[in-house]
């Protein structure tokens, strides 16, 4: 089982949480938006698909770089032959 850890890339405030626990997500889907301390908006996406295991922040929470926003249980499809 593989888990993707979604982290904040910046200082700011969680403006929108677009996911919830046990939701299925797909590659490049918007997960969060963060209003940065510089006043711009950062959209947080992931390059994996899977199921949200936990959401660690709420709208209005302050975040810093590296802070965990969510954990995703990745879908792993192995292809090829033996």
Secondary structure, 3 states (H helix, E strand, C coil): CCEEEEECCCCEEEEEECCCCCCEECCCCEEEEEEECCCCEEEEECCCCEEEEEECCCCCCEECCCCEEEEEEECCCCCCCC
